[in-house]
């Protein structure tokens, strides 16, 4: 029996809003296609996508999730950090001759040494994002990077990790938000953003036969650790349909996708793009 997946990539607050908008737009045009995506056998979320995946897993309908993104009032906070600072952090870690894991360890060390808001303050934001703080009774996978090893870790309901902590870890953008400390029987481990090495982490969906991937960035967006997201998706062993942010969406994101003010225009742009691509999604799902 074919196993379906919905992979939700990283992309800041703009990404959360855009991905939610895409799903809302598909639901506007072809509700059955949206239902099939929302009911995928496997949900994989990285960074911003971890929030959307956990929200979907809560069972809250896409209409309400979209309304939360377009509400004027928000519990999100502005880190005060811009994209240039994050880019500098990544550039500084790209030491020639080092492995990807070593570079991720370096980024993790910088994240640990950077002053940010307090961990409990950030955790409260994540708590308010999630309609439910319990892992759903379905397959939900959330990615993070262990700062000690640089390895990708995939959390699920068997990991012994609270859902809020898993999402907080996946969303812990280095140099912007505090790394997340999670206790395990063998000792504490510390995590940074699951999107640090890859915004999609297709490996977390490698047991799926067909996957729809929502990517809140341009198809040609550079990646410091690989040939790029498009290439990673193309190398996936199963069938894939990837929706990348179009020009209107990228304009809506603005210069800083972490700025809470980008939420509403990003959600609306996603909804319009979702409407335009609903037929393509429905055709892919019917294969």
Secondary structure, 3 states (H helix, E strand, C coil): CCCEEEEECCCHHHHHHHHHHHHHHHHHHCHHHHHHHHCCCEEEECCHHHHHHHHHHCCCCHHHHHHHHHCCCCCCCCCCCCHHHHHHHHHHHCCCCCCHHHHHHHHHHHHHHCCCCCHHHHHHHHHHHCCCCCCCCCEEEEEEEECCCCCEEEECCCCCCCHHHHHHHHCCCCCCCCCEEECCCCCCEEEEECCCCCCCCHHHHCCCCEEEEEECCCCCCCCCCCCCHHHHHHCCCCEEEEEECCHHHHHHHCCCCCCHHHHHHHHHHHHHHHHHHHHHHHHHHCC
